[in-house]
Amino acid sequence: MKREMKNIVCVLSFLLLVLVFVKCKDKTSDVNLEVQISPKEGWMNGGYGILKFKFINNSDENIMTGEVDGTWHVGGKMFNNWKYSPNLTLLSGEEKVGDLIAWMPPQTEELSRGSVPRIEGSAIVIKGMEKIKIPFSIEVPVAKLASPLVSRRGKNIELIFQEKTWADVKYPEKIIAYLDDVYTAMYELTGYRPFNGNYISLKECPRNPYFSYAGNPIILNGEFVARSVNSFDNDEIDFGWVHEIGQDFSDEMDLFYNNDVFTKMQANIKLSYVLDKLCTNESKLKIKSLVDKKTLVTGKVFNDEYFGTKGQNYLHDTTRSWKSLESDEYHALFLKVIRRHDWEIMKKFYRVFIKLNENRVNPPEGVDRIILSLVVFDKCCDEDLVPLYKEWRLPVDYKVISEVSKKYQLDLIFK
């Protein structure tokens, strides 16, 4: 009997050890992380890509994601440490993905020496009172274009495309001429030549998370270049390319008037001027309607039916603060005033900021940039805009106009 009891105790002890072992094993494997890159073929050197963090909760508890950190490992060197917070909550049995737009540093290709760059790091997952650290390592190849790049220049615009892209362009001179006209119109509007008057280049690059992004060169996502070229070949202006050129026409002045949504709005105001100027009833060049996407329309029709209608939701929703205004809603406000008068208002507007920049006035910060812009816009207009600003719930009254004018010596510019 004693022997049997002893055997039973041994069996129970063994089973208990097995159960403890299984539980401990599950504790380290019931939360998993899978990391992928996009585009899968790699990222442009000095450009952007996406890291996809897929969290898998196989535990019987809810979990939260903590901080993710990573470091580039290239050619035996470590650099450009970054941190990211996915802020995800996963129920038991749930999977969720957090996307991070990340950057491949420009020295990566030179340092790799034929090896494949890697990002190594770890993600923190919080389960109850426990923090679980999950390491990861993933290769990020340097993406390459399929054929060599070839440059063609107009008066102010340079296009840098792959050889195979140029081979499919029907009318390269016409495309360059159209873009030169875009440049000329923006110079006419702003009185300003970006990058000290140097060429603005548009460069075809490997696939990335964006359609395009501003700078010099303007980076064009290679996945969409053929589509844009085909549009210009068929006398249809490309919204994205003109928007980015508009961004470039703020390369210095933006210290005064750009603030998050205002940055995009100012680029699109310049785009609207270009469309009004170039896409007329008399010209071949048109733009595709964003209301009826099969129809080509004049620039004025495009501006009025798209940008001109964007403020209505804000005006009707009185619970919204002016700080919630989006880019296209500010655009609607500006366009409303421009249509009452003409584009001379905006020509005055941009030249005020050129003068402020020349006078080395300290630029404002944060939302004060928006306030300054609204004050300048009022002073550029023969109409008193304070009642309109009140309708839009904007914090610009006569007192604010007086204070801002004094602070930035605007009366000296407008005398």
Number of C-alpha atoms within 10 A of each C-alpha: 6 7 8 9 10 11 12 12 12 12 12 12 12 12 12 12 12 12 12 12 12 11 11 11 11 13 12 13 13 15 21 15 19 13 15 16 21 18 18 13 14 23 26 25 20 13 19 21 22 19 21 16 20 16 24 20 25 18 19 10 13 16 23 18 20 19 15 20 18 20 17 24 21 20 17 10 10 13 13 12 13 13 13 16 14 17 10 14 18 17 16 16 14 14 16 15 16 16 16 16 15 16 17 22 15 12 11 22 21 11 15 18 11 11 14 17 23 19 21 17 19 18 22 17 24 17 16 10 6 9 14 17 16 16 14 17 17 17 16 23 22 21 19 15 13 10 11 11 17 15 14 14 16 15 13 19 22 19 24 23 23 20 14 13 17 19 10 12 15 14 14 16 13 13 22 20 16 19 23 19 18 26 23 16 20 23 16 14 21 20 15 18 20 18 15 7 9 11 19 23 20 24 23 25 25 23 26 23 15 14 15 23 19 18 17 17 17 22 23 26 19 20 14 14 20 16 12 17 22 18 17 23 17 15 19 20 27 18 15 16 23 22 24 22 28 26 24 22 26 22 15 14 21 19 16 23 25 21 18 13 17 22 16 19 24 25 21 25 22 24 26 24 21 24 25 18 17 23 24 17 12 8 11 12 20 24 24 19 18 15 10 9 10 9 11 19 21 22 25 20 18 22 24 16 13 15 24 22 17 19 20 11 11 18 15 10 9 11 8 13 12 15 11 10 16 17 20 22 22 22 24 22 18 20 22 16 18 15 11 9 13 12 16 12 20 22 17 19 21 22 17 21 23 17 14 19 17 10 10 9 14 11 17 15 13 12 15 15 19 20 19 21 20 22 23 23 19 20 20 18 18 9 13 11 19 18 13 14 16 12 10 19 16 17 13 21 14 12 9 14 20 14 12 18 18 12 10 17 13 19 11 9 13 11 5
